[in-house]
Amino acid sequence: MRSQKSMRMKLNYRIVIFASAIIFGLFFSAPSLLQLQDGKKVTLGLDLQGGLHMLLGVKTEEATKSRIKSIAASIKHFSDRNDILIDELRFDESSIVFSLLDSDDVKQMQEFLSKIDGSDISLDALSFSLSLTPKEIVRTEKLAIDQAIETIRNRLDQFGLAEPIVARQGEEKILVQLAGIKTQEEEQRARELISRAAKLELMAVDEDRNARVSVMSDADAAEYGDVILPDVKDPNRHYLVREIPILDGSMLTDASMGFDQNNRPLINFKLNAEGAEIFGDFTGKSVGKRLAVVLDGKVYSAPNINERIGGGNGQISGSYTVMEAKDLAIALRSGALLAPIYLMEKRSVGPSLGADSIKASMVALIGGFILVIVFMLVYYRMAGLIANIALVANLFIIIAIMSLFGATLTLPGMAGIVLTVGMAVDANVIISERIRELIYQGKSIHKAIEEGYENAMRAILDANITTLIAAVVLYAYGTGAIKGFAITMSIGILASMLTAILGTHGIYEMLEKKIQKSKNNRFWFGIKG
């Protein structure tokens, strides 16, 4: 009974927390270490498993053209909705020009135009001219880059790639790193998904002149406020459509792949409330005419409008494979690019190079780990064994936390783990040396352990906190691999505080009476004499 009571007293809260941390580490790191099918795992980065590295440029000037075109569509819808008669609504790359036929409508139009942010409006009699201010042009171009980064990231997340890196580089460049791209087909699919504009427009077919589209030039079409667009299935077939779209993809809320009555893939899309209202108004006024569904400048279908279409739902049909339809739905769902992007640089990292990196890193990690363990055992004996137990627990906890959050492990990240091993051992070296000094001074084992931890705590905390601050700064301002290094180092520092300080202290408290009873300081702490 007495021995059982003594054992319960020795199982202090430090041991309970340390044991719980070890169980946590073993459980959540097992799927990654043993490559189990179930459970969350650490994702290997581009430099460890191979993949694709791309540097993309953004044609920001196109964003201004798109903004002008979108404003023109809004003016057209506003005038139609309020029965305002407009004569010759035209726009170019930088401005919109139109005239009103009734002077009574001027005030109402001015009120509407004044709500357009960043616009410079001039009025001469009944003629309006609208352009974007220089400040608004700069803002629009900057927004195009930010939106491209977010859109590309959303597309790649839905594509199924784990932890893609999409980040701004410089002023107008975008860095994209895709780990796990191993085949030419996967690379091509990813590149097409990234670069696709996915610009959806619903445009009215000019029924009065469409019959002559085959003999018209682009200049002829422009005279009537039209554009000539090719059919996606037959490049030799063209449609004459109104240049100003009825609505565009900015009003899209959802897109998904479906199948028609013949089991052929198509894309179903849904518009927001404003888009549904515009769509319903237009179809109600255009019964018997055709509406062209245009995607990236090509007509996918031009169905007849048989009745008013409410609800804001539509379909895009074409000659798709299931995979193409899925990718197109992803592109539409994640949003159209405000400006086209182009490839500036591309590098493929082969899996063999990644395997070599893993091998070299593992040799360094295991080699350093073994040397540290041997040194601690030889120099500090049982104290070294206790430190080694904390070190192993520290590694399991790092891998477990990274697995739990699906973090990406890169080559610099592995360097961070190696550095963490050194820092974890350093804490135990400081503690062991303080305990040995106090034993030399004649302090009891209990006093030596308690004061040893107390004296070592300040130095350990100072070193770990300053390193942790540096890691946080690296994560906040670094990109890609630097973030990976900062993450693993931060996790390792926090884990070492748990294992090297709290965990080993609990083990010493549990073994304290045994150490005192043996009176063999050489065996327990490696003290000579």
Secondary structure, DSSP 8 states (H G I E B T S, - for coil): -HHHHHHHHHS-HHHHHHHHHHHHHHHHHHHHHTT-SSS---EE-HHHH-EEEEEEEE-THHHHHHHHHHHHHHHHHHHHHTT--EEEEEE-SSEEEEEES-GGGHHHHHHHHHTSTTEEEEEETTEEEEEE-HHHHHHHHHHHHHHHHHHHHHHHHHHT-SS-EEEEETTTEEEEEEET--SHHHHHHHHHHHH----EEEEEB-TTTGGGGGG--HHHHHHTTEEEEEBSS-TT-EEEEESS-SEEGGGEEEEEEEE-TTS-EEEEEEE-HHHHHHHHHHHHH-TTSBEEEEETTEEEE--B--S---TTEEEEE-S--HHHHHHHHHHHHH---SS-EEEEEEEEE-HHHHHHHHHHHHHHHHHHHHHHHHHHHHHHTHHHHHHHHHHHHHHHHHHHHHHHTT-EE-HHHHHHHHHHHHHHHHHHHHHHHHHHHHHHTT--HHHHHHHHHHHHHHHHHHHHHHHHHHHHHHHHH--THHHHHHHHHHHHHHHHIIIIIIIHHHHHHHHHHHHHHH--HHHHH----
